[in-house]
Amino acid sequence: MRHSRTPRRVARLASALRLRHWPSDLTRLSEALLIAAIFFCPLALGSARLSAVGIAALIAFLSLASITLARLWDKEKRPLLLPRPTFVLGAVAIAIGLQLCPLPPALLGLVAPATAELFETALGPVGLYPAFRPLSLDPPATARAALSLLSCLMGFVVAAQIASSSVGRGRLMAALGLSALGIALIGFGHRLAHAQSLFGVFAYAQAAPPLLTTFGNPNHLAAFLTIGALTLSTLALDAQDGKVRFAWLLAYLAVVSAIFLSLSRGGIAAFLVGQALVFWSHRALHREDGSALGSRRLCAALGLSAATAVALYLAAQKLFDEWSSLSSIEGLRASKLSLFTKVLPLLREHWLLGVGRGAFEPAFQRFLTTPGEGALTFTHPENLALQWMAELGIPLGALFLLCLAFCLWKGFRAAGRDTLRWGALLAVFSVGLHDLADFSLEFLGTALPACVALACGVGHRSARRVLRPHALLMLLPVIALASGVCFWFARHDLRHDTEGLDALRRHPADYFPRLAAAQKALSEDRPAEALTWAGHAMSLYPALAMPHAIAAQALERRGALPQAATEWRLAFERGQKDADKRLAHLFHRRLLPADRLLSAVPKDPALALRLANAFLTLEDTELARQLTDHLGSEDAEDSIELLNLRARIADQQRDFAELLSIGEKLERTEGLSGHRGVLFQSRALWNAGDRTGALARLESRLDARSNAAIALKLAELELAQSNLDAAAKALRRLPLTLSIPERVRVLEMEAAIARREGAFAKAVTPLRTAVNLKPGDPNLRMQLAEALERAGRFDAALQEARQCRRVSKSLAQRVDALERRIAEEKAQRHDAARSRELGLGR
């Protein structure tokens, strides 16, 4: 019996492992992996980190391998469909790979003379050139761009196979919509919880998105959600069942609300254009129905329109504030659109082969020469066409973009009356339109969903270009090796390469390794070396302030103070925060003669006024006056600031007659809208002993027009004169709208009036409100504790005092004194109560 059962068991095992079940299982596995990548890339912080790109590439490769094996073991041996964009993406990947291939100096100088000249300047002094070098100015960034493109290419090929059937196309588009819904719900959850960090564990260091999601950049968030919203609207219009259609409409409402709450102007505009095109295309495709739109489709279209209107209403006020910044020519000039013209010099120098995919940031820094531009970070040109032409060269970049546009146009022509394919293609078109003013497609969080949507639009079984599974199986090791090599080289970004020759070799055009070397040399007291490295950093990033500040400190240590003053001035003009104070110290300590001051003054009048303020902070009125006498005034705005500075100088010098004269002139210059001139006049009269005149001056101006600063000053002076009723009357004359600092000051004065009247319990309420408005101010909390103590609420006073001790050590003595007073008062009350008890007992 044992021997007769064994063949049957083997037969059953063989039947279970028969290969005819594997193709369908592997196909489902491939689709599941692709959908996992669709959800993973946006959730992994938009795939902004290299680790996320590596994981996405691994998932895409496994998905491609699964679909290849499925077709290989399929009895029909069906080939893999290769739509036109496959060849364009593959050609771009090859071009990026060629940018990573080392070239001899002679050939490099022939095909890319500007790149060779840069290598000679940046690497020649340290002995790293002439040598074999790739075309890219930042090979690790180019390797990362190649890895991202390979991930998109693999995802596109897999999606094209799945989307060849209408059922598979619907599943992929549903995955795109649901992934966008998930991101939108994350944003709504964080907003309802008033969260400041993502999931309570991660906070964006340099970003403050209006809607907190896994996308730190609101423009990238809007671009990704646009793909999801347009696919959801297409699914709602195409749904046959009413309940399914209603579910898609709810999801659409959530995603569109998130788009508007992102406050991305370009993203919102691109979405509205795309949604209008979806409505138009759906109406055109179904014009031959019984009516222009059937009742089902009409209800769906009305529902989508209502959802869009509701979402727009939810974010109307914030959107109005955001768009108002572009309501003038000045706003347009200050926006990212002004960046486009700044890229033209880079295009002229590297027009043939580009600077290397992903290497725009270090390459562009050399062309930023205007002071103030170093305070900004230009990682991308904010335009897809400029990005590709700058990084791949004008011929290849323009050719690839035109080929992609041609593929999209052919996709529309071949889509027929398939609503899903039209919706997917319009989603890709909208994101491409959005990227004419942004760079969301540079990250896999948006790029991979866009490639899947493109595959849903162009993938169909009638495609003429195919690839046999055996050929793709032979290509899989090549793709795996290329992906692994790209990931290995991409690991050496600037977060890891900050010092040493390897950092210079891998990032030849970036200033940061030179700046790090200069800082290290300065910290190790090697000023000559620090000066050399700072000079290299200046040549690569002329608009940056930090190299000039390091050079100034190095020159100070070498005793070259005039040159140090020049470097401090250059650092000050480029936005270094403490450069004005350091420059002022050189003259204040008389390390440099005063007659050299004018040569160190910045050309910008606003910066010169800041330098004069720095002298005034050091109480060096002589140099501040010398600088203000030199400046003069050219227009009304400069005149106001200059007069204000002269008034402060006269106040410090206690020249009250001049202060009064400047205050009158400042009042005439400001007009009725200003208040500083009147305040200076009242201060001059008050300090000169004419207190009645000071109060009358404030009263006369307050009668002319209500002003918060004047009313507060009048109340303060009346309170100093112990005129409590007059002080309270001045506070009642305040305007209705006050800023938080003004409101806190009003509450402090109300509490001071109550304390002067002996109503300490009455003083507690305004002080409590002031603490709630400004919880980080320990002095306010200390005033509250003292008021509670005088009101007899000892326990509450001790609680506030202990919080003061934790927040500010400078208040420790006042806290100790308050605790002693409370202890003594409690002891006296206890003794008095005990005495009364004993007296009653007798």
JOMOHU-V657183 format. One record per residue. RES is the residue in one small letter. PSI is psi in whole degrees, -180 to 180 (999 if undefined). NEAR is the number of other ideal C-beta (glycine too) atoms within 12 Angstrom. D_LAST is the distance of its C-alpha to the last C-alpha in whole Angstrom. Layout:
# JOMOHU-V657183
res: [RES	RES]
psi: [PSI	PSI]
near: [NEAR	NEAR]
d_last: [D_LAST	D_LAST]
This chain:
# JOMOHU-V657183
res: [m	r	h	s	r	t	p	r	r	v	a	r	l	a	s	a	l	r	l	r	h	w	p	s	d	l	t	r	l	s	e	a	l	l	i	a	a	i	f	f	c	p	l	a	l	g	s	a	r	l	s	a	v	g	i	a	a	l	i	a	f	l	s	l	a	s	i	t	l	a	r	l	w	d	k	e	k	r	p	l	l	l	p	r	p	t	f	v	l	g	a	v	a	i	a	i	g	l	q	l	c	p	l	p	p	a	l	l	g	l	v	a	p	a	t	a	e	l	f	e	t	a	l	g	p	v	g	l	y	p	a	f	r	p	l	s	l	d	p	p	a	t	a	r	a	a	l	s	l	l	s	c	l	m	g	f	v	v	a	a	q	i	a	s	s	s	v	g	r	g	r	l	m	a	a	l	g	l	s	a	l	g	i	a	l	i	g	f	g	h	r	l	a	h	a	q	s	l	f	g	v	f	a	y	a	q	a	a	p	p	l	l	t	t	f	g	n	p	n	h	l	a	a	f	l	t	i	g	a	l	t	l	s	t	l	a	l	d	a	q	d	g	k	v	r	f	a	w	l	l	a	y	l	a	v	v	s	a	i	f	l	s	l	s	r	g	g	i	a	a	f	l	v	g	q	a	l	v	f	w	s	h	r	a	l	h	r	e	d	g	s	a	l	g	s	r	r	l	c	a	a	l	g	l	s	a	a	t	a	v	a	l	y	l	a	a	q	k	l	f	d	e	w	s	s	l	s	s	i	e	g	l	r	a	s	k	l	s	l	f	t	k	v	l	p	l	l	r	e	h	w	l	l	g	v	g	r	g	a	f	e	p	a	f	q	r	f	l	t	t	p	g	e	g	a	l	t	f	t	h	p	e	n	l	a	l	q	w	m	a	e	l	g	i	p	l	g	a	l	f	l	l	c	l	a	f	c	l	w	k	g	f	r	a	a	g	r	d	t	l	r	w	g	a	l	l	a	v	f	s	v	g	l	h	d	l	a	d	f	s	l	e	f	l	g	t	a	l	p	a	c	v	a	l	a	c	g	v	g	h	r	s	a	r	r	v	l	r	p	h	a	l	l	m	l	l	p	v	i	a	l	a	s	g	v	c	f	w	f	a	r	h	d	l	r	h	d	t	e	g	l	d	a	l	r	r	h	p	a	d	y	f	p	r	l	a	a	a	q	k	a	l	s	e	d	r	p	a	e	a	l	t	w	a	g	h	a	m	s	l	y	p	a	l	a	m	p	h	a	i	a	a	q	a	l	e	r	r	g	a	l	p	q	a	a	t	e	w	r	l	a	f	e	r	g	q	k	d	a	d	k	r	l	a	h	l	f	h	r	r	l	l	p	a	d	r	l	l	s	a	v	p	k	d	p	a	l	a	l	r	l	a	n	a	f	l	t	l	e	d	t	e	l	a	r	q	l	t	d	h	l	g	s	e	d	a	e	d	s	i	e	l	l	n	l	r	a	r	i	a	d	q	q	r	d	f	a	e	l	l	s	i	g	e	k	l	e	r	t	e	g	l	s	g	h	r	g	v	l	f	q	s	r	a	l	w	n	a	g	d	r	t	g	a	l	a	r	l	e	s	r	l	d	a	r	s	n	a	a	i	a	l	k	l	a	e	l	e	l	a	q	s	n	l	d	a	a	a	k	a	l	r	r	l	p	l	t	l	s	i	p	e	r	v	r	v	l	e	m	e	a	a	i	a	r	r	e	g	a	f	a	k	a	v	t	p	l	r	t	a	v	n	l	k	p	g	d	p	n	l	r	m	q	l	a	e	a	l	e	r	a	g	r	f	d	a	a	l	q	e	a	r	q	c	r	r	v	s	k	s	l	a	q	r	v	d	a	l	e	r	r	i	a	e	e	k	a	q	r	h	d	a	a	r	s	r	e	l	g	l	g	r]
psi: [-36	-41	-30	-26	-29	-48	-36	-38	-43	-38	-42	-40	-42	-37	-37	-28	14	140	-15	-16	-15	-40	-46	-39	-43	-34	-44	-39	-42	-44	-41	-40	-40	-42	-36	-40	-37	-40	-35	-45	-46	-36	-29	56	38	14	36	-21	152	-36	-40	-38	-41	-43	-42	-40	-39	-44	-44	-39	-43	-38	-42	-41	-39	-45	-30	-46	-35	-44	-29	-38	-2	139	-35	-14	45	136	167	133	136	92	166	-43	-20	-43	-33	-48	-39	-38	-38	-41	-40	-41	-40	-39	-38	-30	-18	-5	128	139	149	153	-38	-47	-39	-42	-26	-45	-25	75	-36	-39	-43	-38	-39	-42	-39	-39	-42	-36	-21	-45	-22	9	19	3	140	139	166	126	144	166	-31	139	-5	81	-40	-40	-37	-39	-39	-41	-38	-41	-41	-42	-38	-39	-45	-40	-45	-43	-37	-43	-45	-46	-35	-36	-42	-40	0	-19	150	-34	-48	-37	-42	-38	-42	-41	-34	-38	-40	-45	-42	-33	-39	-39	-40	-43	-41	-42	-34	-43	-43	-39	-43	-35	-41	-33	-1	41	144	-13	151	119	21	4	-17	130	135	130	-41	12	147	75	141	-33	114	110	-167	-2	118	-27	120	-29	-40	-38	-47	-38	-45	-44	-27	-42	-48	-41	-43	-35	-37	-42	-37	-42	-37	-41	-29	-10	141	-31	137	-39	-41	-42	-41	-38	-43	-35	-40	-44	-40	-43	-43	-44	-43	-38	-41	-36	-46	-37	-17	-19	24	111	-47	-39	-42	-43	-43	-39	-45	-40	-46	-41	-37	-39	-33	-45	-46	-45	-39	-40	-41	-37	-29	29	-23	3	180	-32	174	-42	130	162	-37	-49	-32	-43	-41	-43	-41	-38	-42	-40	-42	-41	-40	-42	-41	-45	-39	-38	-36	-31	21	-47	-47	-36	-38	-43	-39	-44	-22	-20	-15	18	-2	167	-37	-38	-38	-40	-33	-9	-180	-16	-26	-14	-27	-43	-25	-17	-16	-42	-36	-41	-37	-38	-37	47	-26	-56	-2	-178	-3	131	128	-4	21	-43	-56	-30	-34	-22	-29	-22	4	101	-16	130	136	-27	-20	-16	-13	158	117	94	-24	156	3	27	126	-43	-47	-36	-51	-38	-33	-35	-28	-6	151	-43	-54	-43	-48	-39	-46	-41	-41	-38	-42	-41	-39	-42	-39	-42	-43	-33	-41	-41	-34	-7	-23	-131	20	109	-40	-42	-39	-44	-41	-44	-36	-31	-43	-42	-41	-41	-39	-39	-41	-36	2	-13	21	-173	40	-30	-2	-12	145	-21	-30	-34	-45	-47	-35	-39	-38	-42	-40	-40	-37	-28	-33	-11	118	159	-17	10	136	-27	120	168	130	145	-34	-38	-42	-34	-35	-27	-20	-46	-36	-43	-42	-43	-44	-42	-43	-42	-43	-42	-39	-45	-33	-16	-23	60	-177	-14	-24	-35	93	-21	163	168	-31	-38	-40	-37	-40	-27	70	-25	4	137	-22	-44	-37	-41	-40	-39	-38	-42	-41	-43	-37	-41	-27	15	50	74	-34	-44	-39	-38	-38	-49	-37	-37	-40	-42	-38	-41	-29	-21	79	-27	-4	141	-34	-43	-38	-37	-40	-42	-38	-43	-39	-40	-35	-42	-26	-1	6	74	-39	-42	-36	-40	-40	-43	-37	-38	-43	-40	-39	-43	-25	5	13	129	-47	11	-37	-38	-41	-39	-41	-36	-37	-40	-34	-38	6	31	-22	143	151	-25	-10	2	-44	-28	-18	2	132	152	-30	122	-36	-40	-37	-39	-37	-39	-41	-37	-36	-41	-39	-35	-35	3	30	79	-24	-51	-36	-41	-39	-39	-40	-35	-33	-34	-49	-160	140	-36	179	-43	-46	-36	-41	-47	-38	-42	-39	-41	-42	-35	-40	-37	-46	-36	-43	-33	-1	36	84	-29	-45	-38	-41	-41	-44	-37	-41	-42	-40	-35	-41	-36	-40	-37	-168	-19	-18	171	-14	-36	-44	-39	-40	-39	-45	-35	-41	-46	-41	-48	-25	-4	-9	75	-34	-42	-37	-43	-39	-36	-42	-40	-43	-40	-34	-30	-32	-41	135	127	131	-44	-42	-43	-40	-41	-40	-43	-39	-44	-38	-37	-38	-27	2	24	82	-41	-41	-37	-43	-36	-39	-37	-32	-14	8	149	165	-36	122	148	167	-45	-39	-40	-40	-41	-40	-45	-38	-42	-40	-41	-39	-40	-44	-39	-40	-33	-7	5	76	-34	-33	-28	-18	-42	-52	-34	-38	-42	-41	-40	-38	-34	-32	72	-19	4	109	-28	-40	-43	-36	-41	-40	-43	-42	-37	-41	-37	-44	-25	-3	9	78	-43	-44	-37	-43	-38	-45	-39	-38	-35	-36	-40	-37	-33	-42	123	-23	-19	9	-40	-42	-36	-44	-43	-41	-42	-38	-41	-42	-42	-43	-42	-41	-40	-43	-43	-37	-42	-39	-42	-39	-38	-41	-39	-43	-39	-40	-35	-32	999]
near: [6	8	9	10	11	12	12	14	14	14	14	13	12	14	13	13	13	15	18	17	18	22	26	20	21	30	31	21	26	39	36	24	33	47	33	28	45	51	33	35	46	45	31	31	34	42	42	35	25	33	22	31	43	30	28	47	41	28	35	46	37	31	41	45	30	37	45	37	27	36	35	29	25	25	15	12	15	24	25	40	35	31	41	32	42	37	24	33	37	31	24	35	35	24	32	45	32	26	42	36	25	19	25	17	24	15	20	33	21	15	25	32	21	30	41	32	22	36	34	23	22	37	34	20	19	24	13	25	27	18	23	18	38	38	44	48	46	49	42	39	44	43	41	44	44	46	46	45	45	45	48	48	43	48	53	49	48	50	48	46	45	42	43	34	22	22	14	32	40	29	27	49	51	35	41	55	49	30	42	51	37	28	49	42	27	32	39	24	22	28	23	12	15	10	22	16	18	28	18	13	8	20	18	22	10	12	25	15	34	31	42	34	43	41	41	30	36	36	44	45	47	52	51	59	57	57	58	51	55	56	53	51	52	48	44	48	42	38	31	17	14	16	12	21	29	21	22	39	35	26	37	46	34	35	51	45	36	46	53	43	37	46	31	38	34	40	45	42	28	39	46	32	25	43	40	24	29	42	34	21	35	36	24	20	30	26	16	12	17	12	13	18	23	21	14	25	31	22	20	37	33	20	31	40	26	20	32	35	20	21	34	25	19	23	31	19	15	23	29	17	15	28	23	14	19	23	15	12	11	11	17	18	15	16	22	30	23	23	32	26	17	28	34	20	18	38	34	14	28	41	27	24	37	43	48	44	47	43	44	44	37	41	45	41	39	37	33	31	22	18	27	22	25	31	20	26	20	33	27	36	37	35	37	36	30	35	41	43	34	45	49	43	34	28	19	30	35	23	21	35	29	19	24	37	26	19	37	35	21	23	36	27	16	24	30	19	18	32	37	45	39	42	50	52	46	44	53	45	37	44	49	37	34	42	38	31	35	42	37	47	44	39	42	47	46	50	45	54	55	49	49	56	55	47	48	54	48	45	45	31	21	15	29	14	22	23	30	20	30	17	17	31	24	15	26	29	15	20	33	24	16	30	39	22	24	37	31	20	32	39	25	29	32	29	17	20	28	24	22	19	20	18	31	39	28	38	43	47	46	42	41	35	39	46	38	31	33	39	27	22	29	31	17	16	14	22	27	20	25	36	32	24	37	40	30	37	39	34	24	39	38	27	34	41	38	35	40	40	39	44	45	42	35	34	31	30	24	22	13	22	27	25	27	35	36	27	38	42	40	36	39	37	36	35	27	34	16	21	37	39	25	34	46	36	27	39	38	27	18	18	22	29	18	23	14	23	34	22	19	41	35	34	17	21	25	25	32	37	33	32	44	39	31	34	37	33	23	25	18	29	28	22	37	38	27	26	38	35	21	23	32	16	24	14	13	17	17	22	26	28	30	34	35	34	38	40	40	33	33	32	32	26	23	15	23	27	19	26	35	31	21	35	39	25	26	34	33	19	28	31	18	18	19	29	34	34	37	40	38	43	41	43	32	33	27	31	24	21	11	20	22	18	22	35	31	21	33	39	25	18	35	35	18	18	20	23	32	27	33	40	36	36	37	41	38	30	34	35	32	22	20	15	21	24	17	25	34	25	20	35	35	20	27	30	21	10	11	21	16	18	18	28	25	29	30	35	36	35	37	36	37	32	33	29	28	23	19	14	20	28	22	22	33	31	21	32	40	29	22	34	31	19	23	25	19	17	26	27	23	33	35	34	38	40	41	35	38	34	36	28	29	18	24	26	16	25	35	26	22	38	38	24	24	36	24	15	23	21	13	13	28	19	16	26	31	19	19	33	27	17	24	31	19	16	22	20	15	14	16	15	14	14	14	14	14	13	12	11	10	9	8	7]
d_last: [113	111	114	114	111	111	113	111	108	110	111	108	106	109	109	105	106	109	109	109	106	105	106	104	101	101	101	98	97	98	97	93	93	94	91	89	90	90	86	85	87	84	81	82	81	84	86	85	85	88	86	86	90	91	89	91	94	94	93	96	98	97	98	101	102	101	103	106	106	106	109	111	111	111	115	116	115	113	113	110	110	110	109	110	107	107	110	108	105	107	109	106	104	108	107	104	105	108	105	104	107	108	111	113	112	116	115	112	113	116	114	110	111	107	106	108	107	103	104	106	103	100	101	104	102	100	104	103	106	109	108	109	106	105	106	102	100	97	98	95	94	98	97	94	96	99	97	95	99	100	97	98	101	101	98	101	104	101	100	104	105	102	102	106	105	103	101	100	100	97	95	95	94	91	90	90	88	86	85	84	82	80	80	78	76	74	74	72	70	69	68	66	64	64	65	66	68	71	69	66	68	71	71	74	74	76	76	73	75	74	74	73	76	78	80	79	81	81	85	85	83	85	88	87	86	89	91	89	88	92	93	90	92	95	94	92	96	98	95	97	94	92	89	90	90	87	85	87	86	83	83	85	82	80	82	83	80	79	82	81	77	79	80	83	86	89	88	87	90	92	90	91	95	95	93	96	99	98	98	101	103	101	103	106	106	106	108	111	108	108	106	105	102	102	99	97	98	97	93	93	94	91	88	89	89	86	84	85	84	81	80	81	79	76	77	78	76	76	79	80	78	80	83	82	83	86	87	88	91	88	87	90	91	87	88	89	93	93	93	97	99	97	99	102	103	102	104	107	106	106	108	111	108	105	102	101	99	96	96	96	92	94	97	96	93	96	97	93	94	92	89	86	88	86	83	84	85	89	89	92	94	92	96	98	101	100	98	101	104	102	101	105	107	108	111	109	106	108	110	108	106	109	110	106	106	110	109	106	109	111	108	107	111	111	108	110	108	105	102	100	102	102	98	98	101	99	96	97	99	95	94	97	97	93	94	96	93	91	91	90	93	92	90	90	88	90	93	93	92	95	98	97	97	100	102	101	103	106	106	109	111	114	113	117	115	114	114	115	112	114	114	110	110	111	109	106	106	107	104	102	103	103	99	98	100	98	94	95	96	93	91	91	89	87	84	86	89	87	89	92	96	95	93	95	98	96	95	98	97	93	91	88	89	91	87	85	88	87	83	84	86	84	81	83	84	87	88	92	92	89	91	94	92	90	93	95	92	92	96	95	92	93	90	87	85	83	87	87	83	84	87	85	83	86	88	85	85	88	88	90	87	89	90	87	86	89	88	84	85	87	84	82	85	85	81	80	76	75	79	78	75	77	80	78	77	80	81	77	77	81	83	85	86	85	89	89	86	88	90	87	86	87	89	87	85	82	82	82	79	77	78	78	74	74	75	72	69	70	70	74	74	78	79	78	79	83	83	82	84	87	86	86	86	88	87	84	82	82	82	78	77	79	77	74	75	76	73	71	73	72	69	68	71	68	72	70	73	75	72	72	76	76	73	75	78	76	75	79	80	77	77	75	74	72	69	70	72	69	66	68	69	65	64	67	66	62	63	65	62	63	60	61	65	63	61	64	66	64	64	68	68	66	67	70	69	66	66	63	63	63	60	58	59	59	55	54	56	54	51	51	52	48	50	48	50	53	52	51	54	56	55	56	59	60	63	62	63	62	62	59	59	59	56	54	54	53	50	49	50	48	45	45	45	42	40	41	40	37	37	37	36	40	41	41	43	46	45	45	49	50	49	51	54	54	52	54	52	50	49	48	46	44	43	42	40	38	38	36	34	33	33	30	32	31	33	36	36	36	39	41	41	42	45	46	46	48	51	51	50	50	47	45	44	42	41	39	38	36	35	33	32	30	29	27	26	25	23	21	20	19	17	16	15	13	11	10	9	7	5	5	4	0]
